[in-house]
Amino acid sequence: MQTQYLNAHQARDREPVDYENLLGDGIEKAYAAGVHDLDGICAHLNSGCVPAPDGKVWTPDLFAQEMKRLGV
């Protein structure tokens, strides 16, 4: 029997907006730079690659709230 899996692109109901793509790219760049902890990811995003919502500074709490809002 073949194992079933869900392709993330099958589950979405629309194309990502520019902000979502920018945020995803920023997270990927952090991982590519060897950053794997939440504080480090927030620092990487704050370094200028992705603006936080409402001009705030990325924090672990804000990151978690934003991931929840985006349904990630």
PQR file with spaces between the fields and no chain letter, atoms N, CA, C, O and H, PARSE charges and radii, in Angstrom:
ATOM       1  N    MET     1       0.843   -1.182    0.000 -0.4000 1.5000
ATOM       2  CA   MET     1       0.000    0.000    0.000 -0.0000 2.0000
ATOM       3  C    MET     1       0.886    1.243    0.000  0.5500 1.7000
ATOM       4  O    MET     1       1.866    1.317    0.741 -0.5500 1.4000
ATOM       5  N    GLN     2       0.538    2.199   -0.822 -0.4000 1.5000
ATOM       6  CA   GLN     2       1.306    3.438   -0.930 -0.0000 2.0000
ATOM       7  C    GLN     2       0.963    4.385    0.222  0.5500 1.7000
ATOM       8  O    GLN     2      -0.205    4.543    0.578 -0.5500 1.4000
ATOM       9  H    GLN     2      -0.258    2.139   -1.424  0.4000 1.0000
ATOM      10  N    THR     3       1.983    5.007    0.795 -0.4000 1.5000
ATOM      11  CA   THR     3       1.781    5.975    1.874 -0.0000 2.0000
ATOM      12  C    THR     3       1.157    7.243    1.305  0.5500 1.7000
ATOM      13  O    THR     3       1.591    7.740    0.265 -0.5500 1.4000
ATOM      14  H    THR     3       2.931    4.879    0.506  0.4000 1.0000
ATOM      15  N    GLN     4       0.152    7.759    1.976 -0.4000 1.5000
ATOM      16  CA   GLN     4      -0.488    8.996    1.539 -0.0000 2.0000
ATOM      17  C    GLN     4       0.145   10.188    2.239  0.5500 1.7000
ATOM      18  O    GLN     4       0.617   10.069    3.369 -0.5500 1.4000
ATOM      19  H    GLN     4      -0.201    7.355    2.821  0.4000 1.0000
ATOM      20  N    TYR     5       0.157   11.318    1.580 -0.4000 1.5000
ATOM      21  CA   TYR     5       0.682   12.536    2.154 -0.0000 2.0000
ATOM      22  C    TYR     5      -0.085   13.718    1.585  0.5500 1.7000
ATOM      23  O    TYR     5      -0.788   13.597    0.582 -0.5500 1.4000
ATOM      24  H    TYR     5      -0.226   11.414    0.661  0.4000 1.0000
ATOM      25  N    LEU     6       0.058   14.839    2.228 -0.4000 1.5000
ATOM      26  CA   LEU     6      -0.606   16.063    1.778 -0.0000 2.0000
ATOM      27  C    LEU     6       0.449   17.014    1.250  0.5500 1.7000
ATOM      28  O    LEU     6       1.358   17.405    1.982 -0.5500 1.4000
ATOM      29  H    LEU     6       0.629   14.938    3.043  0.4000 1.0000
ATOM      30  N    ASN     7       0.339   17.382    0.014 -0.4000 1.5000
ATOM      31  CA   ASN     7       1.197   18.402   -0.569 -0.0000 2.0000
ATOM      32  C    ASN     7       0.627   19.746   -0.122  0.5500 1.7000
ATOM      33  O    ASN     7      -0.557   20.020   -0.317 -0.5500 1.4000
ATOM      34  H    ASN     7      -0.399   17.065   -0.581  0.4000 1.0000
ATOM      35  N    ALA     8       1.467   20.575    0.471 -0.4000 1.5000
ATOM      36  CA   ALA     8       0.982   21.864    1.013 -0.0000 2.0000
ATOM      37  C    ALA     8       0.262   22.700   -0.042  0.5500 1.7000
ATOM      38  O    ALA     8      -0.678   23.422    0.287 -0.5500 1.4000
ATOM      39  H    ALA     8       2.429   20.353    0.629  0.4000 1.0000
ATOM      40  N    HIS     9       0.682   22.615   -1.290 -0.4000 1.5000
ATOM      41  CA   HIS     9       0.042   23.405   -2.340 -0.0000 2.0000
ATOM      42  C    HIS     9      -1.362   22.896   -2.660  0.5500 1.7000
ATOM      43  O    HIS     9      -2.173   23.631   -3.225 -0.5500 1.4000
ATOM      44  H    HIS     9       1.446   22.028   -1.557  0.4000 1.0000
ATOM      45  N    GLN    10      -1.654   21.650   -2.306 -0.4000 1.5000
ATOM      46  CA   GLN    10      -2.989   21.115   -2.530 -0.0000 2.0000
ATOM      47  C    GLN    10      -3.981   21.660   -1.515  0.5500 1.7000
ATOM      48  O    GLN    10      -5.184   21.690   -1.775 -0.5500 1.4000
ATOM      49  H    GLN    10      -0.995   21.053   -1.847  0.4000 1.0000
ATOM      50  N    ALA    11      -3.483   22.092   -0.357 -0.4000 1.5000
ATOM      51  CA   ALA    11      -4.361   22.513    0.732 -0.0000 2.0000
ATOM      52  C    ALA    11      -4.689   24.003    0.692  0.5500 1.7000
ATOM      53  O    ALA    11      -5.642   24.436    1.340 -0.5500 1.4000
ATOM      54  H    ALA    11      -2.506   22.068   -0.146  0.4000 1.0000
ATOM      55  N    ARG    12      -3.935   24.779   -0.039 -0.4000 1.5000
ATOM      56  CA   ARG    12      -4.196   26.222   -0.019 -0.0000 2.0000
ATOM      57  C    ARG    12      -5.372   26.564   -0.926  0.5500 1.7000
ATOM      58  O    ARG    12      -5.663   25.873   -1.903 -0.5500 1.4000
ATOM      59  H    ARG    12      -3.161   24.427   -0.566  0.4000 1.0000
ATOM      60  N    ASP    13      -6.035   27.658   -0.564 -0.4000 1.5000
ATOM      61  CA   ASP    13      -7.209   28.059   -1.328 -0.0000 2.0000
ATOM      62  C    ASP    13      -6.956   29.291   -2.189  0.5500 1.7000
ATOM      63  O    ASP    13      -7.865   29.795   -2.848 -0.5500 1.4000
ATOM      64  H    ASP    13      -5.799   28.219    0.229  0.4000 1.0000
ATOM      65  N    ARG    14      -5.691   29.780   -2.178 -0.4000 1.5000
ATOM      66  CA   ARG    14      -5.333   30.936   -3.007 -0.0000 2.0000
ATOM      67  C    ARG    14      -3.814   30.988   -3.118  0.5500 1.7000
ATOM      68  O    ARG    14      -3.102   30.317   -2.372 -0.5500 1.4000
ATOM      69  H    ARG    14      -4.953   29.370   -1.642  0.4000 1.0000
ATOM      70  N    GLU    15      -3.340   31.776   -4.040 -0.4000 1.5000
ATOM      71  CA   GLU    15      -1.896   32.002   -4.172 -0.0000 2.0000
ATOM      72  C    GLU    15      -1.433   32.895   -3.022  0.5500 1.7000
ATOM      73  O    GLU    15      -2.194   33.752   -2.574 -0.5500 1.4000
ATOM      74  H    GLU    15      -3.919   32.321   -4.647  0.4000 1.0000
ATOM      75  N    PRO    16      -0.209   32.715   -2.536 -0.5600 1.5000
ATOM      76  CA   PRO    16       0.286   33.594   -1.468  0.2800 2.0000
ATOM      77  C    PRO    16       0.455   35.026   -1.982  0.5500 1.7000
ATOM      78  O    PRO    16       0.786   35.246   -3.147 -0.5500 1.4000
ATOM      79  N    VAL    17       0.222   35.988   -1.096 -0.4000 1.5000
ATOM      80  CA   VAL    17       0.421   37.396   -1.445 -0.0000 2.0000
ATOM      81  C    VAL    17       1.907   37.720   -1.300  0.5500 1.7000
ATOM      82  O    VAL    17       2.668   36.927   -0.746 -0.5500 1.4000
ATOM      83  H    VAL    17      -0.048   35.810   -0.149  0.4000 1.0000
ATOM      84  N    ASP    18       2.317   38.883   -1.797 -0.4000 1.5000
ATOM      85  CA   ASP    18       3.730   39.274   -1.788 -0.0000 2.0000
ATOM      86  C    ASP    18       4.335   39.213   -0.386  0.5500 1.7000
ATOM      87  O    ASP    18       5.458   38.737   -0.220 -0.5500 1.4000
ATOM      88  H    ASP    18       1.699   39.528   -2.247  0.4000 1.0000
ATOM      89  N    TYR    19       3.605   39.690    0.622 -0.4000 1.5000
ATOM      90  CA   TYR    19       4.106   39.675    1.999 -0.0000 2.0000
ATOM      91  C    TYR    19       4.404   38.249    2.456  0.5500 1.7000
ATOM      92  O    TYR    19       5.436   37.998    3.078 -0.5500 1.4000
ATOM      93  H    TYR    19       2.692   40.076    0.487  0.4000 1.0000
ATOM      94  N    GLU    20       3.503   37.316    2.150 -0.4000 1.5000
ATOM      95  CA   GLU    20       3.700   35.924    2.558 -0.0000 2.0000
ATOM      96  C    GLU    20       4.916   35.321    1.864  0.5500 1.7000
ATOM      97  O    GLU    20       5.675   34.569    2.475 -0.5500 1.4000
ATOM      98  H    GLU    20       2.664   37.520    1.645  0.4000 1.0000
ATOM      99  N    ASN    21       5.100   35.649    0.591 -0.4000 1.5000
ATOM     100  CA   ASN    21       6.286   35.179   -0.127 -0.0000 2.0000
ATOM     101  C    ASN    21       7.560   35.773    0.468  0.5500 1.7000
ATOM     102  O    ASN    21       8.557   35.069    0.631 -0.5500 1.4000
ATOM     103  H    ASN    21       4.483   36.260    0.094  0.4000 1.0000
ATOM     104  N    LEU    22       7.531   37.058    0.791 -0.4000 1.5000
ATOM     105  CA   LEU    22       8.695   37.718    1.380 -0.0000 2.0000
ATOM     106  C    LEU    22       9.035   37.107    2.737  0.5500 1.7000
ATOM     107  O    LEU    22      10.205   36.865    3.032 -0.5500 1.4000
ATOM     108  H    LEU    22       6.721   37.630    0.659  0.4000 1.0000
ATOM     109  N    LEU    23       8.027   36.860    3.556 -0.4000 1.5000
ATOM     110  CA   LEU    23       8.239   36.248    4.863 -0.0000 2.0000
ATOM     111  C    LEU    23       8.799   34.834    4.708  0.5500 1.7000
ATOM     112  O    LEU    23       9.744   34.459    5.402 -0.5500 1.4000
ATOM     113  H    LEU    23       7.076   37.056    3.316  0.4000 1.0000
ATOM     114  N    GLY    24       8.228   34.067    3.816 -0.4000 1.5000
ATOM     115  CA   GLY    24       8.736   32.719    3.558 -0.0000 2.0000
ATOM     116  C    GLY    24      10.176   32.738    3.084  0.5500 1.7000
ATOM     117  O    GLY    24      10.992   31.930    3.529 -0.5500 1.4000
ATOM     118  H    GLY    24       7.460   34.371    3.252  0.4000 1.0000
ATOM     119  N    ASP    25      10.490   33.652    2.187 -0.4000 1.5000
ATOM     120  CA   ASP    25      11.864   33.785    1.701 -0.0000 2.0000
ATOM     121  C    ASP    25      12.809   34.155    2.840  0.5500 1.7000
ATOM     122  O    ASP    25      13.921   33.633    2.923 -0.5500 1.4000
ATOM     123  H    ASP    25       9.828   34.308    1.825  0.4000 1.0000
ATOM     124  N    GLY    26      12.367   35.055    3.718 -0.4000 1.5000
ATOM     125  CA   GLY    26      13.193   35.463    4.849 -0.0000 2.0000
ATOM     126  C    GLY    26      13.478   34.308    5.790  0.5500 1.7000
ATOM     127  O    GLY    26      14.596   34.166    6.286 -0.5500 1.4000
ATOM     128  H    GLY    26      11.464   35.479    3.651  0.4000 1.0000
ATOM     129  N    ILE    27      12.475   33.486    6.037 -0.4000 1.5000
ATOM     130  CA   ILE    27      12.651   32.314    6.909 -0.0000 2.0000
ATOM     131  C    ILE    27      13.602   31.316    6.241  0.5500 1.7000
ATOM     132  O    ILE    27      14.483   30.761    6.897 -0.5500 1.4000
ATOM     133  H    ILE    27      11.567   33.602    5.634  0.4000 1.0000
ATOM     134  N    GLU    28      13.424   31.092    4.948 -0.4000 1.5000
ATOM     135  CA   GLU    28      14.310   30.181    4.222 -0.0000 2.0000
ATOM     136  C    GLU    28      15.752   30.672    4.244  0.5500 1.7000
ATOM     137  O    GLU    28      16.676   29.874    4.402 -0.5500 1.4000
ATOM     138  H    GLU    28      12.708   31.543    4.415  0.4000 1.0000
ATOM     139  N    LYS    29      15.951   31.987    4.086 -0.4000 1.5000
ATOM     140  CA   LYS    29      17.305   32.549    4.118 -0.0000 2.0000
ATOM     141  C    LYS    29      17.936   32.375    5.496  0.5500 1.7000
ATOM     142  O    LYS    29      19.136   32.124    5.607 -0.5500 1.4000
ATOM     143  H    LYS    29      15.200   32.635    3.957  0.4000 1.0000
ATOM     144  N    ALA    30      17.130   32.508    6.538 -0.4000 1.5000
ATOM     145  CA   ALA    30      17.648   32.289    7.894 -0.0000 2.0000
ATOM     146  C    ALA    30      18.115   30.849    8.044  0.5500 1.7000
ATOM     147  O    ALA    30      19.206   30.603    8.557 -0.5500 1.4000
ATOM     148  H    ALA    30      16.155   32.712    6.447  0.4000 1.0000
ATOM     149  N    TYR    31      17.304   29.900    7.604 -0.4000 1.5000
ATOM     150  CA   TYR    31      17.694   28.488    7.678 -0.0000 2.0000
ATOM     151  C    TYR    31      18.959   28.234    6.854  0.5500 1.7000
ATOM     152  O    TYR    31      19.862   27.524    7.295 -0.5500 1.4000
ATOM     153  H    TYR    31      16.417   30.100    7.187  0.4000 1.0000
ATOM     154  N    ALA    32      19.015   28.819    5.656 -0.4000 1.5000
ATOM     155  CA   ALA    32      20.194   28.630    4.801 -0.0000 2.0000
ATOM     156  C    ALA    32      21.462   29.192    5.445  0.5500 1.7000
ATOM     157  O    ALA    32      22.564   28.711    5.184 -0.5500 1.4000
ATOM     158  H    ALA    32      18.281   29.396    5.297  0.4000 1.0000
ATOM     159  N    ALA    33      21.296   30.209    6.284 -0.4000 1.5000
ATOM     160  CA   ALA    33      22.432   30.808    6.980 -0.0000 2.0000
ATOM     161  C    ALA    33      22.791   30.036    8.248  0.5500 1.7000
ATOM     162  O    ALA    33      23.695   30.434    8.984 -0.5500 1.4000
ATOM     163  H    ALA    33      20.400   30.599    6.496  0.4000 1.0000
ATOM     164  N    GLY    34      22.091   28.943    8.501 -0.4000 1.5000
ATOM     165  CA   GLY    34      22.378   28.120    9.670 -0.0000 2.0000
ATOM     166  C    GLY    34      21.623   28.511   10.916  0.5500 1.7000
ATOM     167  O    GLY    34      21.917   28.016   12.004 -0.5500 1.4000
ATOM     168  H    GLY    34      21.358   28.620    7.903  0.4000 1.0000
ATOM     169  N    VAL    35      20.648   29.400   10.769 -0.4000 1.5000
ATOM     170  CA   VAL    35      19.838   29.837   11.910 -0.0000 2.0000
ATOM     171  C    VAL    35      18.648   28.896   12.037  0.5500 1.7000
ATOM     172  O    VAL    35      17.875   28.729   11.093 -0.5500 1.4000
ATOM     173  H    VAL    35      20.410   29.802    9.885  0.4000 1.0000
ATOM     174  N    HIS    36      18.506   28.279   13.216 -0.4000 1.5000
ATOM     175  CA   HIS    36      17.423   27.314   13.392 -0.0000 2.0000
ATOM     176  C    HIS    36      16.622   27.536   14.664  0.5500 1.7000
ATOM     177  O    HIS    36      15.710   26.762   14.954 -0.5500 1.4000
ATOM     178  H    HIS    36      19.134   28.414   13.982  0.4000 1.0000
ATOM     179  N    ASP    37      16.934   28.567   15.423 -0.4000 1.5000
ATOM     180  CA   ASP    37      16.180   28.838   16.647 -0.0000 2.0000
ATOM     181  C    ASP    37      15.298   30.066   16.431  0.5500 1.7000
ATOM     182  O    ASP    37      15.596   30.914   15.590 -0.5500 1.4000
ATOM     183  H    ASP    37      17.675   29.196   15.188  0.4000 1.0000
ATOM     184  N    LEU    38      14.227   30.151   17.185 -0.4000 1.5000
ATOM     185  CA   LEU    38      13.234   31.213   16.992 -0.0000 2.0000
ATOM     186  C    LEU    38      13.814   32.607   17.220  0.5500 1.7000
ATOM     187  O    LEU    38      13.527   33.533   16.462 -0.5500 1.4000
ATOM     188  H    LEU    38      13.985   29.462   17.868  0.4000 1.0000
ATOM     189  N    ASP    39      14.628   32.758   18.261 -0.4000 1.5000
ATOM     190  CA   ASP    39      15.244   34.071   18.495 -0.0000 2.0000
ATOM     191  C    ASP    39      16.127   34.474   17.320  0.5500 1.7000
ATOM     192  O    ASP    39      16.135   35.635   16.911 -0.5500 1.4000
ATOM     193  H    ASP    39      14.862   32.006   18.878  0.4000 1.0000
ATOM     194  N    GLY    40      16.867   33.514   16.781 -0.4000 1.5000
ATOM     195  CA   GLY    40      17.737   33.798   15.639 -0.0000 2.0000
ATOM     196  C    GLY    40      16.949   34.136   14.387  0.5500 1.7000
ATOM     197  O    GLY    40      17.337   35.022   13.625 -0.5500 1.4000
ATOM     198  H    GLY    40      16.861   32.570   17.113  0.4000 1.0000
ATOM     199  N    ILE    41      15.849   33.436   14.173 -0.4000 1.5000
ATOM     200  CA   ILE    41      15.004   33.734   13.008 -0.0000 2.0000
ATOM     201  C    ILE    41      14.441   35.144   13.128  0.5500 1.7000
ATOM     202  O    ILE    41      14.430   35.897   12.154 -0.5500 1.4000
ATOM     203  H    ILE    41      15.534   32.716   14.792  0.4000 1.0000
ATOM     204  N    CYS    42      13.973   35.499   14.323 -0.4000 1.5000
ATOM     205  CA   CYS    42      13.443   36.858   14.530 -0.0000 2.0000
ATOM     206  C    CYS    42      14.527   37.901   14.291  0.5500 1.7000
ATOM     207  O    CYS    42      14.270   38.930   13.666 -0.5500 1.4000
ATOM     208  H    CYS    42      13.981   34.886   15.113  0.4000 1.0000
ATOM     209  N    ALA    43      15.729   37.645   14.780 -0.4000 1.5000
ATOM     210  CA   ALA    43      16.845   38.579   14.567 -0.0000 2.0000
ATOM     211  C    ALA    43      17.147   38.712   13.075  0.5500 1.7000
ATOM     212  O    ALA    43      17.413   39.808   12.582 -0.5500 1.4000
ATOM     213  H    ALA    43      15.938   36.809   15.287  0.4000 1.0000
ATOM     214  N    HIS    44      17.104   37.590   12.366 -0.4000 1.5000
ATOM     215  CA   HIS    44      17.356   37.622   10.921 -0.0000 2.0000
ATOM     216  C    HIS    44      16.279   38.444   10.200  0.5500 1.7000
ATOM     217  O    HIS    44      16.589   39.258    9.330 -0.5500 1.4000
ATOM     218  H    HIS    44      16.888   36.700   12.766  0.4000 1.0000
ATOM     219  N    LEU    45      15.027   38.226   10.567 -0.4000 1.5000
ATOM     220  CA   LEU    45      13.943   38.995    9.942 -0.0000 2.0000
ATOM     221  C    LEU    45      14.077   40.483   10.259  0.5500 1.7000
ATOM     222  O    LEU    45      13.796   41.332    9.413 -0.5500 1.4000
ATOM     223  H    LEU    45      14.775   37.565   11.274  0.4000 1.0000
ATOM     224  N    ASN    46      14.511   40.793   11.490 -0.4000 1.5000
ATOM     225  CA   ASN    46      14.687   42.197   11.889 -0.0000 2.0000
ATOM     226  C    ASN    46      15.881   42.854   11.221  0.5500 1.7000
ATOM     227  O    ASN    46      15.976   44.081   11.186 -0.5500 1.4000
ATOM     228  H    ASN    46      14.739   40.104   12.177  0.4000 1.0000
ATOM     229  N    SER    47      16.786   42.054   10.695 -0.4000 1.5000
ATOM     230  CA   SER    47      17.992   42.623   10.088 -0.0000 2.0000
ATOM     231  C    SER    47      17.692   43.361    8.789  0.5500 1.7000
ATOM     232  O    SER    47      18.599   43.873    8.132 -0.5500 1.4000
ATOM     233  H    SER    47      16.708   41.058   10.724  0.4000 1.0000
ATOM     234  N    GLY    48      16.440   43.410    8.431 -0.4000 1.5000
ATOM     235  CA   GLY    48      16.059   44.203    7.274 -0.0000 2.0000
ATOM     236  C    GLY    48      15.467   43.420    6.137  0.5500 1.7000
ATOM     237  O    GLY    48      15.077   44.004    5.126 -0.5500 1.4000
ATOM     238  H    GLY    48      15.704   42.994    8.965  0.4000 1.0000
ATOM     239  N    CYS    49      15.387   42.103    6.271 -0.4000 1.5000
ATOM     240  CA   CYS    49      14.889   41.366    5.116 -0.0000 2.0000
ATOM     241  C    CYS    49      13.365   41.314    5.056  0.5500 1.7000
ATOM     242  O    CYS    49      12.796   41.187    3.972 -0.5500 1.4000
ATOM     243  H    CYS    49      15.703   41.629    7.093  0.4000 1.0000
ATOM     244  N    VAL    50      12.692   41.411    6.214 -0.4000 1.5000
ATOM     245  CA   VAL    50      11.223   41.337    6.214 -0.0000 2.0000
ATOM     246  C    VAL    50      10.662   42.276    7.278  0.5500 1.7000
ATOM     247  O    VAL    50      10.994   42.136    8.455 -0.5500 1.4000
ATOM     248  H    VAL    50      13.154   41.514    7.095  0.4000 1.0000
ATOM     249  N    PRO    51       9.821   43.225    6.889 -0.5600 1.5000
ATOM     250  CA   PRO    51       9.201   44.082    7.901  0.2800 2.0000
ATOM     251  C    PRO    51       8.146   43.322    8.695  0.5500 1.7000
ATOM     252  O    PRO    51       7.404   42.509    8.144 -0.5500 1.4000
ATOM     253  N    ALA    52       8.088   43.592    9.975 -0.4000 1.5000
ATOM     254  CA   ALA    52       7.071   42.974   10.832 -0.0000 2.0000
ATOM     255  C    ALA    52       5.738   43.702   10.648  0.5500 1.7000
ATOM     256  O    ALA    52       5.713   44.848   10.199 -0.5500 1.4000
ATOM     257  H    ALA    52       8.691   44.253   10.423  0.4000 1.0000
ATOM     258  N    PRO    53       4.639   43.044   10.992 -0.5600 1.5000
ATOM     259  CA   PRO    53       3.329   43.689   10.882  0.2800 2.0000
ATOM     260  C    PRO    53       3.270   44.996   11.668  0.5500 1.7000
ATOM     261  O    PRO    53       3.794   45.086   12.778 -0.5500 1.4000
ATOM     262  N    ASP    54       2.641   45.983   11.098 -0.4000 1.5000
ATOM     263  CA   ASP    54       2.432   47.295   11.724 -0.0000 2.0000
ATOM     264  C    ASP    54       3.738   47.981   12.129  0.5500 1.7000
ATOM     265  O    ASP    54       3.738   48.816   13.034 -0.5500 1.4000
ATOM     266  H    ASP    54       2.215   45.910   10.196  0.4000 1.0000
ATOM     267  N    GLY    55       4.848   47.642   11.473 -0.4000 1.5000
ATOM     268  CA   GLY    55       6.120   48.299   11.753 -0.0000 2.0000
ATOM     269  C    GLY    55       6.749   47.896   13.076  0.5500 1.7000
ATOM     270  O    GLY    55       7.682   48.549   13.545 -0.5500 1.4000
ATOM     271  H    GLY    55       4.848   46.964   10.738  0.4000 1.0000
ATOM     272  N    LYS    56       6.248   46.830   13.679 -0.4000 1.5000
ATOM     273  CA   LYS    56       6.786   46.361   14.955 -0.0000 2.0000
ATOM     274  C    LYS    56       8.108   45.640   14.725  0.5500 1.7000
ATOM     275  O    LYS    56       8.531   45.432   13.588 -0.5500 1.4000
ATOM     276  H    LYS    56       5.490   46.300   13.299  0.4000 1.0000
ATOM     277  N    VAL    57       8.750   45.264   15.826 -0.4000 1.5000
ATOM     278  CA   VAL    57       9.969   44.460   15.782 -0.0000 2.0000
ATOM     279  C    VAL    57       9.568   43.001   15.931  0.5500 1.7000
ATOM     280  O    VAL    57       8.715   42.667   16.752 -0.5500 1.4000
ATOM     281  H    VAL    57       8.406   45.434   16.749  0.4000 1.0000
ATOM     282  N    TRP    58      10.194   42.116   15.121 -0.4000 1.5000
ATOM     283  CA   TRP    58       9.908   40.693   15.255 -0.0000 2.0000
ATOM     284  C    TRP    58      10.375   40.201   16.610  0.5500 1.7000
ATOM     285  O    TRP    58      11.518   40.429   17.006 -0.5500 1.4000
ATOM     286  H    TRP    58      10.888   42.387   14.453  0.4000 1.0000
ATOM     287  N    THR    59       9.482   39.522   17.319 -0.4000 1.5000
ATOM     288  CA   THR    59       9.786   38.836   18.570 -0.0000 2.0000
ATOM     289  C    THR    59       9.233   37.423   18.442  0.5500 1.7000
ATOM     290  O    THR    59       8.405   37.172   17.566 -0.5500 1.4000
ATOM     291  H    THR    59       8.553   39.336   16.997  0.4000 1.0000
ATOM     292  N    PRO    60       9.666   36.494   19.287 -0.5600 1.5000
ATOM     293  CA   PRO    60       9.085   35.153   19.224  0.2800 2.0000
ATOM     294  C    PRO    60       7.554   35.159   19.367  0.5500 1.7000
ATOM     295  O    PRO    60       6.865   34.408   18.677 -0.5500 1.4000
ATOM     296  N    ASP    61       7.030   35.998   20.253 -0.4000 1.5000
ATOM     297  CA   ASP    61       5.565   36.065   20.418 -0.0000 2.0000
ATOM     298  C    ASP    61       4.883   36.593   19.164  0.5500 1.7000
ATOM     299  O    ASP    61       3.870   36.048   18.726 -0.5500 1.4000
ATOM     300  H    ASP    61       7.590   36.608   20.814  0.4000 1.0000
ATOM     301  N    LEU    62       5.440   37.659   18.583 -0.4000 1.5000
ATOM     302  CA   LEU    62       4.859   38.225   17.372 -0.0000 2.0000
ATOM     303  C    LEU    62       4.956   37.225   16.220  0.5500 1.7000
ATOM     304  O    LEU    62       4.018   37.089   15.434 -0.5500 1.4000
ATOM     305  H    LEU    62       6.264   38.102   18.938  0.4000 1.0000
ATOM     306  N    PHE    63       6.071   36.536   16.119 -0.4000 1.5000
ATOM     307  CA   PHE    63       6.242   35.525   15.079 -0.0000 2.0000
ATOM     308  C    PHE    63       5.175   34.441   15.217  0.5500 1.7000
ATOM     309  O    PHE    63       4.550   34.057   14.229 -0.5500 1.4000
ATOM     310  H    PHE    63       6.833   36.647   16.758  0.4000 1.0000
ATOM     311  N    ALA    64       4.967   33.949   16.431 -0.4000 1.5000
ATOM     312  CA   ALA    64       3.958   32.918   16.667 -0.0000 2.0000
ATOM     313  C    ALA    64       2.552   33.433   16.326  0.5500 1.7000
ATOM     314  O    ALA    64       1.752   32.712   15.730 -0.5500 1.4000
ATOM     315  H    ALA    64       5.475   34.261   17.234  0.4000 1.0000
ATOM     316  N    GLN    65       2.261   34.669   16.703 -0.4000 1.5000
ATOM     317  CA   GLN    65       0.951   35.255   16.386 -0.0000 2.0000
ATOM     318  C    GLN    65       0.759   35.358   14.872  0.5500 1.7000
ATOM     319  O    GLN    65      -0.319   35.072   14.352 -0.5500 1.4000
ATOM     320  H    GLN    65       2.911   35.254   17.187  0.4000 1.0000
ATOM     321  N    GLU    66       1.813   35.766   14.180 -0.4000 1.5000
ATOM     322  CA   GLU    66       1.716   35.941   12.734 -0.0000 2.0000
ATOM     323  C    GLU    66       1.563   34.586   12.031  0.5500 1.7000
ATOM     324  O    GLU    66       0.808   34.470   11.065 -0.5500 1.4000
ATOM     325  H    GLU    66       2.689   35.998   14.603  0.4000 1.0000
ATOM     326  N    MET    67       2.271   33.574   12.509 -0.4000 1.5000
ATOM     327  CA   MET    67       2.125   32.230   11.923 -0.0000 2.0000
ATOM     328  C    MET    67       0.703   31.719   12.151  0.5500 1.7000
ATOM     329  O    MET    67       0.117   31.097   11.265 -0.5500 1.4000
ATOM     330  H    MET    67       2.884   33.668   13.293  0.4000 1.0000
ATOM     331  N    LYS    68       0.158   31.976   13.318 -0.4000 1.5000
ATOM     332  CA   LYS    68      -1.220   31.567   13.612 -0.0000 2.0000
ATOM     333  C    LYS    68      -2.199   32.313   12.705  0.5500 1.7000
ATOM     334  O    LYS    68      -3.127   31.715   12.162 -0.5500 1.4000
ATOM     335  H    LYS    68       0.635   32.481   14.037  0.4000 1.0000
ATOM     336  N    ARG    69      -1.989   33.613   12.546 -0.4000 1.5000
ATOM     337  CA   ARG    69      -2.871   34.413   11.687 -0.0000 2.0000
ATOM     338  C    ARG    69      -2.822   33.926   10.243  0.5500 1.7000
ATOM     339  O    ARG    69      -3.839   33.899    9.551 -0.5500 1.4000
ATOM     340  H    ARG    69      -1.235   34.099   12.987  0.4000 1.0000
ATOM     341  N    LEU    70      -1.630   33.543    9.799 -0.4000 1.5000
ATOM     342  CA   LEU    70      -1.474   33.080    8.428 -0.0000 2.0000
ATOM     343  C    LEU    70      -1.909   31.632    8.246  0.5500 1.7000
ATOM     344  O    LEU    70      -1.972   31.136    7.121 -0.5500 1.4000
ATOM     345  H    LEU    70      -0.803   33.564   10.362  0.4000 1.0000
ATOM     346  N    GLY    71      -2.212   30.949    9.358 -0.4000 1.5000
ATOM     347  CA   GLY    71      -2.676   29.576    9.276 -0.0000 2.0000
ATOM     348  C    GLY    71      -1.574   28.569    9.029  0.5500 1.7000
ATOM     349  O    GLY    71      -1.792   27.518    8.427 -0.5500 1.4000
ATOM     350  H    GLY    71      -2.161   31.352   10.272  0.4000 1.0000
ATOM     351  N    VAL    72      -0.387   28.908    9.503 -0.4000 1.5000
ATOM     352  CA   VAL    72       0.762   28.011    9.295 -0.0000 2.0000
ATOM     353  C    VAL    72       0.890   27.077   10.470  0.5500 1.7000
ATOM     354  O    VAL    72       1.792   26.240   10.498 -0.5500 1.4000
ATOM     355  H    VAL    72      -0.210   29.762    9.992  0.4000 1.0000
